[in-house]
Amino acid sequence: MVPYQRGRRSFVKLSMSKRVSRTAGPSPFDLHVSHQCKTPADGNGRNEEAHLAAEIEDPNRRDVLVLAANAFAAVGAASLIWPFVQQMNPDAGAKALASTEIDLTPVKEGQAITVMWRGKPVFIRNRTKDEVAAAAKTPVTELPDPEVDAKRVKAGKENWLVMVGICTHLGCVPKGQTMADSKGDFGGWFCPCHGSHYDTSGRIRKGPAPRNLEVPPYEFVSDTKIKIG
Ligand code: FES
């Protein structure tokens, strides 16, 4: 608004001087209108003055320029801010890996699969009735990391065991997922790195591993599908 007001004052001053010097000449209003004439200045310099008045007075043109400059500045600032905002948002890939859904239909009794979740292997075993019974009847007093089997599975779905497949000793991936694998002294998983044995509930029974295999957060989203994470 400041350039506009200054222009207005300049115009009034110029118009007044014109009125004094030209007693029979055009009014200031005439000068303002005549700036639209495209012809060269006449002998009295009339058009030249008129163009100068128009140059000084024309507030709309200046406002448009100021507004346009502000608009460009705003767009420029927004385009700088946007990448930072984008960087703060979770990456789409990270979102997708935060949870994963697994269809359990193909995994028959006695079989196991390994899926990846947040970059870690997750063991899913469809335990046999004997494996479930062996895990359930083990006295917790015999366990280095006491935990009942019922706490490691979902009620009504005791045959499904879901665990992070990383040994709690130094992080090896234990054996026991395939039929040909050694399953250790307790029929579950065996970590050959330093000889840790896990039972059919994934609990540590023998060897240097200090804790049971971790059960990740998961839920059944249907009768045959789980969501991990
Ligand atoms: S990492 Fe498994 S026993 Fe050492």
Residues whose N, C-alpha, C, O or C-beta is under 5 A from the ligand:
A	BS01	FES	C167 H169 L170 G171 C172 C191 C193 H194 G195 S196
